[in-house]
Amino acid sequence: HMPADDGRISLVHGDYRLDNLIFASDRPQVLAVLDWELSTLGHPFADIAYQCMQWRLPHASGFRGLGGVDRSALGLPSEEDYVASYCRRRGLTGIGNWTFFLAFSFFRLAAICQGVFKRALDGNASNPEKARTYGEAVKLLSHLAAKLIDKEA
């Protein structure tokens, strides 16, 4: 279900999520975006999908996702409202093949976690204990990606 190349390219953060943002304390405004070491050129939907992946990750997991959290009580929009707001601001009517972008984000994070886990096995992880827990996360992330794809099929 990979979409055709639409030629869109932009600077992509690579780890765009709420906890890599600094917000103003007196108004709903982002003041800074942190943690740019994964940035590259890529499709602009990669960052929005990666951030929305957080809406689906279980909060009880090591990722502290927003899945199962009452987001409306926290003043956070639903995934649908968030994507609609993004589309309005970009002048888009929607994001075709949204499932592809979400599944890609889950599989990408699974691959990153697998790499961190491999460094633990090889003895060169900066935090071996934490790196081993990333190996366990690979199954969760892969399962969530496959579940999205199966639901779409």
Sequence and secondary structure as in RCSB ss.txt:
>XXXX:A:sequence
HMPADDGRISLVHGDYRLDNLIFASDRPQVLAVLDWELSTLGHPFADIAYQCMQWRLPHASGFRGLGGVDRSALG
LPSEEDYVASYCRRRGLTGIGNWTFFLAFSFFRLAAICQGVFKRALDGNASNPEKARTYGEAVKLLSHLAAKLID
KEA
>XXXX:A:secstr
         EEE SS SGGGEEE SSSS EEEE   TT EEE THHHHHHHHHHHHSBTTSTT  SBTS TTTTT
   HHHHHHHHHHHHT S  TTHHHHHHHHHHHHHHHHHHHHHHHHHT  SSHHHHHHHHHHHHHHHHHHHHHHH
HH 
